[in-house]
Amino acid sequence: MPRTVITFGTFDVFHVGHLRVLERAAELGDRLVVGVSADALNERKKGRAPIFSQRERLAIVGALKVVDAVFVEESLEQKRDYVLEHGADVLVMGDDWAGKFDELGDVCEVVYLARTPAISTTAIIEHIADL
């Protein structure tokens, strides 16, 4: 039986860390579904608008060969609904969220993956601003 993996992120200023986590998530199943944070969610979560629009970020993530489907994540509190809606067998999150979604273990396997060291969108944006 095919396994569906679901993961979430803003994926702003797409970088190799994003690619690596998506590749590793895809290896955990047969189908990878990615929730891309809505512009409004990103502003609430990070206190700033994303550099690339929601539409652009959906296009970038959706174009990756490891990604089978993308959708807009409107709310952090709807993770359970998204898992059920997409029939996910595995929820993958970065290890900076470790333990925060363990309660979803009753509907899917929950896996926290280590992030790529020394790479972050915030650091890239700050570096560009300093140039």
All heavy atoms as an XYZ file, in Angstrom:
1017
protein
N       0.850     -1.198      0.000
C       0.000      0.000      0.000
C       0.888      1.251      0.000
O       1.817      1.364      0.802
C      -0.888     -0.032      1.248
C      -1.919      1.018      1.266
S      -3.317      0.417      2.247
C      -4.382      1.767      2.082
N       0.629      2.206     -0.895
C       1.467      3.415     -0.973
C       1.375      4.256      0.299
O       0.306      4.357      0.905
C       0.904      4.178     -2.165
C      -0.205      3.379     -2.728
C      -0.419      2.184     -1.874
N       2.516      4.855      0.653
C       2.575      5.723      1.834
C       2.654      7.177      1.390
O       3.497      7.542      0.576
C       3.802      5.399      2.691
C       3.632      4.159      3.525
C       4.920      3.711      4.211
N       5.696      4.723      4.877
C       5.710      4.917      6.207
N       4.983      4.160      6.987
N       6.473      5.838      6.739
N       1.774      7.997      1.970
C       1.783      9.434      1.694
C       2.465     10.152      2.845
O       2.156      9.922      4.009
C       0.342      9.972      1.519
O      -0.241      9.343      0.374
C       0.333     11.481      1.331
N       3.402     11.013      2.495
C       4.133     11.840      3.453
C       3.656     13.266      3.274
O       3.467     13.736      2.145
C       5.654     11.753      3.204
C       6.416     12.653      4.171
C       6.137     10.314      3.300
N       3.462     13.974      4.396
C       3.072     15.377      4.341
C       4.069     16.192      5.156
O       4.562     15.724      6.193
C       1.620     15.577      4.846
C       1.096     16.975      4.520
C       1.515     15.286      6.344
C      -0.414     17.138      4.733
N       4.389     17.356      4.668
C       5.240     18.271      5.405
C       4.787     19.695      5.109
O       3.971     19.929      4.216
C       6.735     18.068      5.082
O       7.521     18.778      6.045
C       7.083     18.518      3.682
N       5.335     20.637      5.857
C       4.892     22.027      5.786
C       6.091     22.960      5.871
O       7.111     22.627      6.462
C       3.959     22.352      6.967
C       2.727     21.509      7.006
C       2.747     20.264      7.617
C       1.551     21.944      6.431
C       1.613     19.465      7.654
C       0.407     21.156      6.457
C       0.445     19.919      7.071
N       5.934     24.149      5.314
C       6.972     25.160      5.451
C       6.600     26.418      4.697
O       5.660     26.430      3.892
N       7.361     27.455      4.957
C       7.182     28.706      4.237
C       7.890     28.633      2.889
O       7.367     29.085      1.875
C       7.715     29.892      5.066
O       7.020     29.923      6.313
C       7.529     31.209      4.342
N       9.091     28.072      2.878
C       9.885     27.904      1.658
C      10.137     29.228      0.945
O      10.117     29.309     -0.279
C       9.236     26.876      0.710
C       9.042     25.533      1.356
C       7.784     25.126      1.756
C      10.126     24.712      1.596
C       7.599     23.893      2.373
C       9.959     23.478      2.216
C       8.687     23.066      2.600
N      10.407     30.257      1.733
C      10.736     31.567      1.184
C      12.233     31.604      0.892
O      13.026     31.016      1.628
C      10.348     32.665      2.184
C      10.274     34.036      1.562
O      10.191     34.125      0.315
O      10.270     35.022      2.312
N      12.643     32.280     -0.146
C      14.031     32.333     -0.587
C      14.573     30.898     -0.595
O      15.444     30.522      0.182
C      14.888     33.271      0.301
C      16.291     33.426     -0.275
C      14.243     34.637      0.459
N      13.996     30.089     -1.477
C      14.271     28.648     -1.519
C      15.775     28.392     -1.594
O      16.480     28.992     -2.391
C      13.566     28.021     -2.720
C      13.473     26.531     -2.622
C      12.420     25.930     -1.954
C      14.455     25.722     -3.170
C      12.331     24.550     -1.849
C      14.374     24.348     -3.077
C      13.315     23.766     -2.410
N      16.263     27.480     -0.737
C      17.689     27.171     -0.673
C      17.901     25.669     -0.527
O      16.939     24.899     -0.398
C      18.363     27.952      0.462
C      17.712     27.785      1.796
N      17.778     26.617      2.528
C      16.967     28.639      2.544
C      17.122     26.760      3.664
N      16.604     27.975      3.691
N      19.164     25.261     -0.523
C      19.512     23.841     -0.507
C      18.998     23.139      0.755
O      18.676     21.949      0.711
C      21.031     23.627     -0.720
C      21.819     24.013      0.531
C      21.331     22.195     -1.127
N      18.880     23.845      1.854
C      18.310     23.246      3.068
C      16.871     22.814      2.844
O      16.454     21.738      3.292
N      16.101     23.654      2.148
C      14.721     23.288      1.797
C      14.711     22.034      0.920
O      13.944     21.101      1.159
C      14.034     24.426      1.023
C      13.782     25.650      1.827
N      14.055     26.908      1.339
C      13.265     25.828      3.059
C      13.714     27.802      2.246
N      13.237     27.182      3.301
N      15.566     22.035     -0.094
C      15.624     20.898     -1.009
C      15.970     19.614     -0.261
O      15.313     18.582     -0.446
C      16.647     21.156     -2.109
C      16.836     20.020     -3.111
C      15.535     19.719     -3.844
C      17.954     20.359     -4.085
N      16.968     19.657      0.594
C      17.403     18.454      1.324
C      16.302     17.902      2.220
O      16.094     16.690      2.283
C      18.662     18.734      2.139
C      19.871     19.123      1.340
C      20.402     17.977      0.490
N      21.520     18.421     -0.323
C      21.483     18.607     -1.633
N      20.385     18.384     -2.304
N      22.538     19.008     -2.293
N      15.585     18.765      2.931
C      14.532     18.265      3.824
C      13.393     17.661      3.008
O      12.813     16.644      3.400
C      14.042     19.334      4.831
C      13.135     20.357      4.204
C      13.387     18.689      6.031
N      13.083     18.239      1.863
C      12.031     17.676      1.014
C      12.468     16.343      0.411
O      11.675     15.401      0.335
C      11.620     18.667     -0.072
C      10.881     19.901      0.437
C      10.676     20.911     -0.684
C       9.561     19.534      1.091
N      13.723     16.244      0.011
C      14.228     14.970     -0.508
C      14.177     13.889      0.568
O      13.762     12.755      0.296
C      15.673     15.126     -1.009
C      15.799     15.918     -2.282
C      17.238     16.208     -2.673
O      18.129     16.249     -1.789
O      17.476     16.407     -3.874
N      14.589     14.233      1.770
C      14.582     13.258      2.871
C      13.154     12.871      3.244
O      12.884     11.705      3.546
C      15.351     13.813      4.060
C      16.849     13.883      3.748
C      17.671     14.657      4.744
N      17.428     14.300      6.103
C      17.424     15.181      7.117
N      17.644     16.456      6.889
N      17.202     14.781      8.343
N      12.249     13.821      3.221
C      10.835     13.522      3.515
C      10.281     12.576      2.450
O       9.583     11.603      2.780
C      10.019     14.811      3.565
N      10.599     12.837      1.187
C      10.090     12.005      0.090
C      10.563     10.563      0.214
O       9.844      9.633     -0.169
C      10.522     12.597     -1.253
N      11.742     10.356      0.761
C      12.287      9.003      0.925
C      11.489      8.169      1.928
O      11.611      6.949      1.948
C      13.743      9.077      1.368
C      14.677      9.587      0.287
C      16.093      9.825      0.780
O      16.362      9.638      1.999
O      16.942     10.221     -0.044
N      10.662      8.816      2.735
C       9.887      8.105      3.764
C       8.576      7.534      3.233
O       7.827      6.908      3.983
C       9.621      9.029      4.952
C      10.870      9.532      5.686
C      10.489     10.547      6.753
C      11.640      8.372      6.283
N       8.284      7.760      1.971
C       7.030      7.258      1.415
C       7.057      7.218     -0.094
O       8.123      7.333     -0.715
N       5.868      7.079     -0.662
C       5.717      6.986     -2.107
C       5.195      8.271     -2.730
O       5.287      8.465     -3.941
C       4.726      5.858     -2.440
C       5.164      4.552     -1.830
O       6.218      4.051     -2.228
O       4.452      4.055     -0.931
N       4.620      9.128     -1.904
C       3.988     10.362     -2.389
C       4.262     11.455     -1.365
O       4.069     11.245     -0.163
C       2.488     10.119     -2.524
C       1.699     11.277     -3.022
C       0.245     10.842     -3.328
N      -0.515     11.968     -3.802
C      -1.270     12.751     -3.022
N      -1.402     12.497     -1.732
N      -1.922     13.773     -3.540
N       4.736     12.622     -1.837
C       5.019     13.748     -0.944
C       4.066     14.898     -1.233
O       4.007     15.404     -2.360
C       6.460     14.225     -1.094
C       6.865     15.426     -0.236
C       6.702     15.121      1.256
C       8.290     15.864     -0.550
N       3.333     15.303     -0.198
C       2.410     16.429     -0.259
C       2.991     17.526      0.635
O       3.390     17.265      1.773
C       1.010     16.021      0.243
C       0.070     17.209      0.244
C       0.448     14.885     -0.603
N       3.030     18.758      0.123
C       3.650     19.858      0.852
C       2.666     21.003      1.048
O       2.103     21.523      0.087
C       4.905     20.373      0.105
C       5.562     21.513      0.892
C       5.897     19.239     -0.133
N       2.496     21.390      2.314
C       1.720     22.573      2.653
C       2.643     23.775      2.697
O       3.608     23.798      3.461
N       2.372     24.757      1.854
C       3.159     25.992      1.806
C       2.393     27.058      2.575
O       1.222     27.320      2.293
C       3.398     26.425      0.343
C       4.117     27.764      0.285
C       4.189     25.352     -0.412
N       3.055     27.645      3.561
C       2.404     28.633      4.422
C       1.842     29.806      3.628
O       2.545     30.392      2.793
C       3.386     29.187      5.457
O       3.861     28.167      6.283
N       0.593     30.156      3.905
C      -0.032     31.330      3.299
C       0.753     32.583      3.684
O       1.410     32.616      4.732
C      -1.482     31.448      3.781
N       0.679     33.602      2.859
C       1.353     34.868      3.174
C       0.929     35.372      4.551
O       1.765     35.767      5.364
C       1.037     35.930      2.119
C       1.741     35.665      0.788
O       2.684     34.841      0.748
O       1.340     36.293     -0.211
N      -0.373     35.347      4.828
C      -0.881     35.849      6.117
C      -0.360     35.008      7.277
O      -0.021     35.543      8.340
C      -2.407     35.867      6.106
N      -0.278     33.693      7.104
C       0.255     32.822      8.157
C       1.712     33.151      8.413
O       2.150     33.233      9.566
C       0.096     31.351      7.774
C       0.762     30.325      8.701
C       0.245     30.455     10.125
C       0.549     28.911      8.181
N       2.474     33.363      7.356
C       3.884     33.711      7.510
C       4.037     35.021      8.286
O       4.894     35.131      9.161
C       4.565     33.835      6.147
C       6.065     33.919      6.282
O       6.715     32.953      6.645
N       6.612     35.088      6.010
N       3.203     35.996      7.981
C       3.277     37.273      8.696
C       2.957     37.096     10.174
O       3.625     37.688     11.026
C       2.349     38.293      8.042
C       2.854     38.736      6.680
C       1.952     39.747      5.995
O       1.358     40.588      6.690
O       1.859     39.687      4.759
N       1.955     36.268     10.485
C       1.625     36.008     11.901
C       2.739     35.234     12.599
O       3.085     35.528     13.734
C       0.327     35.218     12.010
C      -0.920     35.984     11.675
C      -2.201     35.245     12.063
N      -2.303     33.894     11.554
C      -2.830     33.547     10.386
N      -3.294     34.480      9.573
N      -2.898     32.283     10.020
N       3.298     34.257     11.907
C       4.292     33.352     12.487
C       5.652     34.028     12.645
O       6.313     33.865     13.672
C       4.394     32.121     11.584
C       5.297     31.028     12.050
C       5.136     29.747     11.224
C       5.473     29.925      9.770
N       5.506     28.665      9.009
N       6.079     34.786     11.633
C       7.435     35.335     11.610
C       7.491     36.849     11.763
O       8.569     37.420     11.852
C       8.146     34.911     10.330
C       8.286     33.404     10.226
C       9.082     32.990      9.024
C       9.220     31.469      9.008
N      10.105     31.007      7.952
N       6.333     37.486     11.739
C       6.307     38.926     11.919
C       6.769     39.718     10.706
O       7.088     40.900     10.818
N       6.814     39.083      9.551
C       7.198     39.783      8.321
C       6.548     39.094      7.127
O       6.232     37.910      7.177
C       8.710     39.812      8.134
C       9.329     38.457      7.913
C      10.789     38.541      7.461
N      11.395     37.243      7.383
C      11.237     36.385      6.374
N      10.475     36.703      5.356
N      11.837     35.214      6.380
N       6.392     39.845      6.085
C       5.876     39.274      4.841
C       6.986     38.458      4.191
O       8.166     38.788      4.314
C       5.430     40.387      3.905
N       6.625     37.396      3.493
C       7.659     36.643      2.773
C       8.216     37.469      1.615
O       7.562     38.370      1.115
C       6.917     35.403      2.265
C       5.474     35.715      2.374
C       5.299     36.815      3.350
N       9.431     37.139      1.201
C      10.064     37.805      0.061
C       9.313     37.430     -1.214
O       8.989     38.274     -2.038
C      11.550     37.407     -0.066
C      12.326     37.747      1.213
C      12.187     38.032     -1.302
C      12.411     39.207      1.557
N       9.059     36.120     -1.379
C       8.320     35.629     -2.533
C       6.871     35.408     -2.137
O       6.578     34.941     -1.041
C       8.934     34.326     -3.077
C      10.292     34.535     -3.671
C      11.432     34.173     -2.976
C      10.445     35.116     -4.922
C      12.687     34.379     -3.510
C      11.699     35.323     -5.470
C      12.828     34.962     -4.760
N       5.967     35.715     -3.036
C       4.538     35.587     -2.747
C       4.137     34.125     -2.585
O       4.848     33.211     -3.017
C       3.708     36.217     -3.867
O       3.749     35.389     -5.015
N       2.982     33.942     -2.004
C       2.397     32.611     -1.832
C       2.323     31.890     -3.189
O       2.713     30.720     -3.303
C       1.021     32.801     -1.229
C       0.157     31.591     -1.099
C      -1.179     31.991     -0.495
O      -1.226     32.562      0.584
N      -2.258     31.698     -1.203
N       1.868     32.564     -4.202
C       1.746     31.969     -5.541
C       3.118     31.536     -6.064
O       3.266     30.440     -6.620
C       1.106     32.964     -6.498
C       1.134     32.469     -7.940
C       0.577     33.474     -8.896
N      -0.852     33.203     -9.004
C      -1.761     34.096     -9.289
N      -1.420     35.339     -9.484
N      -3.014     33.759     -9.388
N       4.124     32.374     -5.897
C       5.473     32.040     -6.366
C       6.048     30.856     -5.591
O       6.653     29.951     -6.180
C       6.401     33.251     -6.228
C       6.059     34.385     -7.170
C       6.772     35.676     -6.840
O       6.910     36.014     -5.640
O       7.185     36.361     -7.795
N       5.853     30.841     -4.273
C       6.384     29.756     -3.448
C       5.694     28.429     -3.774
O       6.334     27.372     -3.820
C       6.279     30.105     -1.963
C       7.215     31.262     -1.593
C       7.158     31.711     -0.148
N       5.902     32.373      0.153
C       4.964     31.902      0.966
N       5.132     30.770      1.603
N       3.856     32.586      1.180
N       4.389     28.467     -4.041
C       3.671     27.257     -4.468
C       4.242     26.742     -5.795
O       4.422     25.529     -5.967
C       2.182     27.541     -4.624
C       1.362     27.636     -3.344
C       0.013     28.268     -3.631
C       1.197     26.269     -2.693
N       4.525     27.649     -6.716
C       5.072     27.256     -8.017
C       6.467     26.648     -7.870
O       6.774     25.619     -8.507
C       5.114     28.462     -8.954
N       7.303     27.245     -7.055
C       8.674     26.746     -6.854
C       8.644     25.349     -6.243
O       9.255     24.414     -6.769
C       9.487     27.717     -5.965
C       9.766     29.017     -6.717
C      10.793     27.064     -5.498
C      10.250     30.161     -5.845
N       7.926     25.193     -5.146
C       7.867     23.892     -4.461
C       7.186     22.845     -5.344
O       7.642     21.709     -5.453
C       7.182     24.016     -3.083
C       6.992     22.656     -2.438
C       7.995     24.925     -2.158
N       6.120     23.228     -6.004
C       5.387     22.299     -6.856
C       6.181     21.820     -8.060
O       5.882     20.761     -8.611
N       7.188     22.576     -8.472
C       8.000     22.205     -9.627
C       9.073     21.171     -9.299
O       9.661     20.581    -10.206
C       8.652     23.451    -10.222
N       9.300     20.922     -8.037
C      10.345     19.972     -7.646
C       9.925     18.541     -7.960
O       8.781     18.155     -7.700
C      10.649     20.106     -6.153
C      11.164     21.480     -5.721
C      11.195     21.572     -4.209
C      12.539     21.744     -6.314
N      10.842     17.740     -8.468
C      10.488     16.381     -8.874
C      10.123     15.497     -7.697
O       9.395     14.517     -7.885
C      11.577     15.753     -9.725
C      12.884     15.485     -9.027
C      13.893     14.888     -9.996
C      15.231     14.699     -9.320
N      16.222     14.169    -10.249
N      10.562     15.818     -6.478
C      10.222     14.978     -5.321
C       8.836     15.297     -4.763
O       8.316     14.557     -3.932
C      11.276     15.080     -4.189
C      12.631     14.600     -4.670
C      11.351     16.484     -3.608
N       8.236     16.396     -5.207
C       6.943     16.850     -4.680
C       5.825     16.426     -5.629
O       5.856     16.722     -6.818
C       6.944     18.379     -4.473
C       5.567     18.865     -4.033
C       8.009     18.781     -3.463
N       4.824     15.748     -5.061
C       3.695     15.275     -5.859
C       2.506     16.224     -5.843
O       1.729     16.261     -6.794
C       3.253     13.895     -5.361
C       4.359     12.877     -5.561
O       4.651     12.550     -6.722
O       4.953     12.435     -4.560
N       2.343     16.983     -4.755
C       1.219     17.922     -4.651
C       1.562     19.005     -3.645
O       2.307     18.763     -2.683
C      -0.050     17.185     -4.214
N       1.023     20.203     -3.883
C       1.183     21.316     -2.948
C      -0.182     21.904     -2.649
O      -1.116     21.779     -3.452
C       2.113     22.431     -3.493
C       3.527     21.943     -3.644
C       1.603     23.002     -4.792
N      -0.295     22.534     -1.495
C      -1.517     23.238     -1.126
C      -1.130     24.366     -0.182
O      -0.012     24.405      0.329
C      -2.537     22.285     -0.470
C      -2.116     21.757      0.869
C      -2.529     22.379      2.045
C      -1.299     20.638      0.969
C      -2.136     21.895      3.281
C      -0.903     20.141      2.201
C      -1.324     20.776      3.360
N      -2.053     25.290      0.044
C      -1.810     26.425      0.930
C      -2.172     26.030      2.357
O      -3.290     25.576      2.624
C      -2.632     27.660      0.502
C      -2.433     28.807      1.487
C      -2.242     28.084     -0.901
N      -1.219     26.207      3.259
C      -1.455     25.998      4.692
C      -1.927     27.328      5.269
O      -1.171     28.293      5.316
C      -0.168     25.546      5.392
C      -0.346     25.391      6.893
C       0.960     25.195      7.646
O       2.035     25.543      7.119
O       0.895     24.719      8.779
N      -3.172     27.353      5.716
C      -3.764     28.584      6.246
C      -3.523     28.775      7.737
O      -3.532     29.901      8.230
C      -5.274     28.596      5.982
C      -5.657     28.530      4.521
C      -5.417     29.815      3.752
O      -5.147     30.863      4.371
O      -5.507     29.767      2.520
N      -3.334     27.651      8.477
C      -3.255     27.739      9.939
C      -2.393     26.627     10.515
O      -2.531     25.464     10.114
C      -4.669     27.641     10.529
O      -4.630     27.463     11.913
N      -1.534     26.971     11.459
C      -0.721     25.970     12.142
C      -1.588     25.004     12.942
O      -1.224     23.845     13.132
C       0.269     26.655     13.104
C       1.351     27.520     12.478
C       2.141     28.239     13.570
C       2.264     26.700     11.598
N      -2.728     25.483     13.396
C      -3.618     24.677     14.234
C      -4.406     23.634     13.447
O      -5.115     22.822     14.038
C      -4.589     25.580     15.010
C      -3.930     26.434     16.078
C      -3.126     27.609     15.528
O      -3.476     28.144     14.444
O      -2.122     27.972     16.169
N      -4.314     23.634     12.139
C      -5.082     22.694     11.319
C      -4.260     21.507     10.832
O      -4.683     20.790      9.934
C      -5.686     23.423     10.116
C      -6.763     24.405     10.499
C      -7.335     25.095      9.271
O      -6.616     25.474      8.359
N      -8.650     25.236      9.256
N      -3.113     21.254     11.442
C      -2.255     20.150     10.985
C      -3.029     18.831     10.936
O      -2.927     18.087      9.962
C      -1.038     19.984     11.897
C      -0.023     21.105     11.803
C       0.891     20.946     10.621
C       2.102     21.837     10.712
N       1.907     23.216     10.352
N      -3.802     18.521     11.962
C      -4.571     17.272     11.988
C      -5.524     17.214     10.791
O      -5.606     16.193     10.107
C      -5.352     17.141     13.295
C      -6.201     15.860     13.374
C      -6.901     15.732     14.718
N      -5.966     15.585     15.802
C      -5.436     14.424     16.199
N      -5.773     13.298     15.591
N      -4.583     14.378     17.187
N      -6.220     18.314     10.528
C      -7.149     18.359      9.397
C      -6.417     18.115      8.075
O      -6.906     17.378      7.208
C      -7.873     19.703      9.335
C      -8.760     19.945     10.544
O      -9.222     18.964     11.160
O      -8.982     21.125     10.873
N      -5.243     18.727      7.904
C      -4.478     18.557      6.673
C      -4.003     17.114      6.522
O      -4.058     16.552      5.427
C      -3.276     19.505      6.640
C      -3.636     20.973      6.608
C      -3.031     21.862      7.483
C      -4.565     21.473      5.702
C      -3.333     23.215      7.460
C      -4.882     22.828      5.670
C      -4.259     23.694      6.556
O      -4.558     25.038      6.538
N      -3.538     16.511      7.612
C      -3.086     15.116      7.580
C      -4.234     14.213      7.130
O      -4.073     13.370      6.235
C      -2.549     14.680      8.958
C      -2.417     13.168      9.053
C      -1.205     15.354      9.252
N      -5.404     14.407      7.724
C      -6.559     13.577      7.384
C      -7.056     13.848      5.965
O      -7.353     12.924      5.205
C      -7.678     13.797      8.399
C      -7.361     13.341      9.830
C      -8.463     13.776     10.789
C      -7.131     11.838      9.895
N      -7.122     15.117      5.584
C      -7.602     15.497      4.251
C      -6.752     14.887      3.134
O      -7.266     14.476      2.094
C      -7.603     17.021      4.133
C      -8.025     17.558      2.796
C      -7.944     19.082      2.736
O      -8.022     19.746      3.791
O      -7.792     19.599      1.612
N      -5.435     14.816      3.364
C      -4.523     14.325      2.336
C      -4.160     12.853      2.521
O      -3.337     12.321      1.771
C      -3.271     15.208      2.283
C      -3.579     16.590      1.819
N      -3.741     16.914      0.491
C      -3.820     17.731      2.517
C      -4.042     18.198      0.380
N      -4.103     18.714      1.597
N      -4.783     12.211      3.512
C      -4.544     10.785      3.732
C      -3.097     10.468      4.045
O      -2.568      9.438      3.626
N      -2.460     11.344      4.808
C      -1.035     11.177      5.106
C      -0.798     10.055      6.119
O      -1.491      9.953      7.126
C      -0.447     12.481      5.625
N       0.204      9.256      5.817
C       0.649      8.199      6.719
C       1.782      8.686      7.606
O       2.017      8.136      8.685
C       1.137      6.995      5.905
C       0.061      6.464      4.983
O      -0.908      5.881      5.503
O       0.172      6.653      3.752
N       2.513      9.701      7.126
C       3.674     10.233      7.839
C       3.627     11.752      7.794
O       3.442     12.339      6.725
C       5.006      9.756      7.189
C       6.206     10.255      7.980
C       5.039      8.248      7.042
N       3.819     12.385      8.948
C       3.988     13.839      9.048
C       5.462     14.092      9.310
O       6.027     13.540     10.256
C       3.158     14.420     10.194
C       3.496     15.859     10.613
C       3.214     16.846      9.482
C       2.751     16.245     11.875
N       6.094     14.900      8.463
C       7.496     15.254      8.635
C       7.591     16.737      8.967
O       7.019     17.570      8.263
C       8.314     14.949      7.364
C       9.727     15.505      7.472
C       8.346     13.454      7.093
N       8.335     17.026     10.035
C       8.592     18.413     10.431
C      10.075     18.544     10.757
O      10.737     17.562     11.074
C       7.760     18.783     11.667
C       6.255     18.729     11.464
S       5.604     19.906     10.261
C       5.944     21.470     11.056
N      10.574     19.773     10.704
C      11.952     20.027     11.110
C      12.110     19.810     12.600
O      11.151     19.940     13.371
N      13.324     19.476     13.017
C      13.547     19.175     14.433
C      13.417     20.393     15.346
O      13.370     20.254     16.562
C      14.867     18.451     14.650
C      16.093     19.260     14.256
O      15.955     20.415     13.764
O      17.210     18.734     14.435
N      13.295     21.589     14.770
C      13.009     22.763     15.600
C      11.577     22.709     16.138
O      11.226     23.445     17.059
C      13.256     24.066     14.835
C      12.519     24.147     13.508
O      12.298     23.091     12.880
O      12.170     25.264     13.093
N      10.757     21.803     15.599
C       9.382     21.591     16.071
C       9.280     20.320     16.930
O       8.168     19.889     17.255
C       8.423     21.452     14.889
C       8.236     22.706     14.091
C       8.895     23.058     12.957
C       7.324     23.769     14.366
N       8.447     24.270     12.503
C       7.466     24.731     13.359
C       6.383     23.997     15.378
C       6.731     25.897     13.315
C       5.643     25.164     15.330
C       5.826     26.102     14.310
N      10.398     19.706     17.274
C      10.409     18.414     17.978
C       9.447     18.406     19.163
O       9.466     19.303     20.011
C      11.815     18.057     18.440
N       8.576     17.394     19.178
C       7.612     17.201     20.252
C       6.310     17.949     20.089
O       5.312     17.595     20.713
N       6.273     18.963     19.240
C       5.083     19.820     19.144
C       3.914     19.178     18.411
O       2.788     19.636     18.541
C       5.446     21.148     18.499
C       6.380     21.945     19.390
C       6.540     23.363     18.956
C       7.351     24.067     20.013
N       8.359     24.907     19.501
N       4.171     18.105     17.660
C       3.089     17.461     16.922
C       2.945     15.981     17.276
O       2.309     15.229     16.555
C       3.281     17.658     15.410
C       3.220     19.105     15.023
C       4.374     19.818     14.766
C       2.006     19.767     14.968
C       4.316     21.173     14.442
C       1.932     21.116     14.648
C       3.093     21.816     14.384
N       3.498     15.604     18.408
C       3.430     14.211     18.847
C       1.995     13.724     19.020
O       1.722     12.543     18.828
C       4.197     14.012     20.158
C       5.702     14.130     19.975
O       6.168     14.201     18.820
O       6.410     14.151     21.002
N       1.060     14.628     19.340
C      -0.336     14.224     19.541
C      -0.976     13.706     18.258
O      -2.015     13.060     18.293
C      -1.173     15.367     20.131
C      -1.524     16.474     19.158
C      -0.472     17.570     18.990
O       0.598     17.480     19.640
O      -0.713     18.506     18.204
N      -0.342     13.958     17.109
C      -0.873     13.452     15.842
C      -0.476     11.997     15.598
O      -0.880     11.393     14.607
C      -0.425     14.328     14.679
C      -0.906     15.780     14.724
C      -0.430     16.544     13.506
C      -2.414     15.850     14.834
N       0.282     11.435     16.524
C       0.702     10.048     16.414
C      -0.459      9.063     16.391
O      -0.282      7.913     16.008
N      -1.648      9.524     16.768
C      -2.814      8.638     16.699
C      -3.385      8.524     15.281
O      -4.155      7.614     14.994
C      -3.905      9.088     17.684
C      -4.500     10.445     17.344
O      -3.793     11.290     16.750
O      -5.676     10.676     17.680
N      -2.986      9.429     14.377
C      -3.498      9.366     12.998
C      -2.400      9.139     11.959
O      -2.694      8.838     10.798
C      -4.318     10.628     12.629
C      -5.598     10.691     13.434
C      -3.505     11.891     12.762
N      -1.130      9.328     12.350
C      -0.022      9.109     11.425
C       1.280      8.988     12.215
O       1.334      9.337     13.394
C       0.088     10.254     10.416
S       0.572     11.838     11.133
N       2.295      8.517     11.537
C       3.642      8.512     12.114
C       4.157      9.947     12.079
O       3.930     10.669     11.095
C       4.542      7.598     11.287
C       5.961      7.530     11.753
C       6.844      6.676     10.847
O       6.320      6.034      9.901
O       8.061      6.676     11.074
N       4.835     10.382     13.136
C       5.378     11.740     13.189
C       6.900     11.643     13.224
O       7.464     10.966     14.092
C       4.860     12.503     14.431
C       5.448     13.916     14.469
C       3.336     12.556     14.436
N       7.554     12.304     12.277
C       9.009     12.260     12.148
C       9.539     13.689     12.152
O       9.015     14.553     11.438
C       9.423     11.560     10.832
C      10.930     11.603     10.631
C       8.903     10.130     10.798
N      10.574     13.921     12.961
C      11.240     15.228     12.995
C      12.631     15.059     12.377
O      13.428     14.263     12.855
C      11.358     15.735     14.433
C      10.019     15.901     15.120
C       9.536     14.915     15.993
C       9.237     17.022     14.896
C       8.306     15.067     16.627
C       8.001     17.168     15.522
C       7.550     16.187     16.383
O       6.335     16.333     17.011
N      12.894     15.802     11.309
C      14.178     15.707     10.619
C      15.086     16.873     11.004
O      14.631     18.015     11.120
C      13.983     15.731      9.106
C      13.217     14.563      8.491
C      13.072     14.769      6.982
C      13.905     13.243      8.783
N      16.373     16.563     11.162
C      17.360     17.607     11.440
C      17.456     18.546     10.249
O      17.384     18.122      9.098
C      18.715     16.965     11.721
N      17.600     19.802     10.552
C      17.746     20.796      9.491
C      19.191     20.794      8.993
O      20.099     20.374      9.696
C      17.390     22.185     10.021
C      15.914     22.295     10.366
C      15.572     23.761     10.620
N      14.155     23.950     10.811
C      13.282     24.115      9.819
N      13.679     24.087      8.585
N      12.012     24.312     10.072
N      19.387     21.301      7.779
C      20.726     21.432      7.226
C      21.467     22.490      8.030
O      20.985     23.623      8.157
C      20.659     21.845      5.734
O      19.870     20.880      5.040
C      22.038     21.923      5.124
N      22.631     22.134      8.605
C      23.359     23.090      9.455
C      23.769     24.356      8.705
O      24.107     24.313      7.527
C      24.608     22.307      9.885
C      24.339     20.884      9.561
C      23.305     20.868      8.479
N      23.744     25.468      9.405
C      24.258     26.761      8.944
C      23.526     27.333      7.728
O      24.066     28.177      7.026
C      25.757     26.676      8.666
N      22.293     26.872      7.482
C      21.510     27.434      6.374
C      20.125     27.796      6.898
O      19.439     26.968      7.471
C      21.347     26.427      5.213
C      22.700     26.068      4.624
C      20.445     26.993      4.141
C      22.619     25.022      3.543
N      19.750     29.051      6.708
C      18.391     29.461      7.052
C      17.994     30.639      6.183
O      18.842     31.426      5.761
C      18.283     29.847      8.534
O      18.780     31.148      8.759
N      16.707     30.734      5.925
C      16.204     31.845      5.122
C      16.511     33.171      5.803
O      16.945     34.126      5.158
C      14.689     31.678      4.900
O      14.472     30.451      4.194
C      14.118     32.839      4.099
N      16.303     33.230      7.122
C      16.566     34.472      7.860
C      18.020     34.897      7.705
O      18.305     36.075      7.454
C      16.202     34.292      9.347
O      14.813     33.944      9.425
C      16.456     35.568     10.138
N      18.948     33.951      7.824
C      20.369     34.275      7.680
C      20.678     34.774      6.273
O      21.467     35.712      6.102
C      21.226     33.060      8.016
N      20.057     34.174      5.273
C      20.271     34.609      3.885
C      19.745     36.033      3.690
O      20.417     36.878      3.112
C      19.602     33.631      2.894
C      20.339     32.287      2.906
C      19.583     34.221      1.478
C      19.618     31.174      2.164
N      18.552     36.296      4.182
C      17.969     37.641      4.062
C      18.833     38.670      4.771
O      19.115     39.753      4.238
C      16.518     37.654      4.600
C      15.610     36.830      3.673
C      15.999     39.086      4.740
C      14.219     36.573      4.224
N      19.311     38.343      5.977
C      20.179     39.269      6.720
C      21.492     39.496      5.984
O      21.979     40.618      5.931
C      20.418     38.737      8.133
C      19.167     38.823      9.006
C      19.323     38.141     10.359
O      20.383     37.507     10.612
O      18.374     38.222     11.153
N      22.049     38.457      5.404
C      23.295     38.591      4.649
C      23.103     39.503      3.443
O      23.933     40.392      3.185
C      23.778     37.209      4.196
C      25.019     37.255      3.344
N      26.268     37.551      3.852
C      25.169     37.091      2.010
C      27.149     37.561      2.873
N      26.511     37.273      1.732
N      22.024     39.318      2.719
C      21.752     40.162      1.546
C      21.542     41.614      1.987
O      22.049     42.538      1.334
C      20.519     39.630      0.778
C      20.864     38.292      0.115
C      20.047     40.653     -0.268
C      19.669     37.552     -0.444
N      20.844     41.832      3.091
C      20.602     43.191      3.582
C      21.897     43.897      3.961
O      22.006     45.111      3.848
C      19.665     43.153      4.777
N      22.899     43.101      4.391
C      24.194     43.677      4.789
C      25.113     44.001      3.616
O      26.128     44.646      3.796
C      24.911     42.720      5.751
C      24.258     42.651      7.114
O      23.475     43.563      7.447
O      24.518     41.674      7.845
N      24.758     43.530      2.423
C      25.636     43.764      1.258
C      25.584     45.200      0.793
O      24.685     45.925      0.914
C      25.242     42.844      0.114
C      25.502     41.364      0.356
C      25.028     40.547     -0.857
C      26.973     41.083      0.580
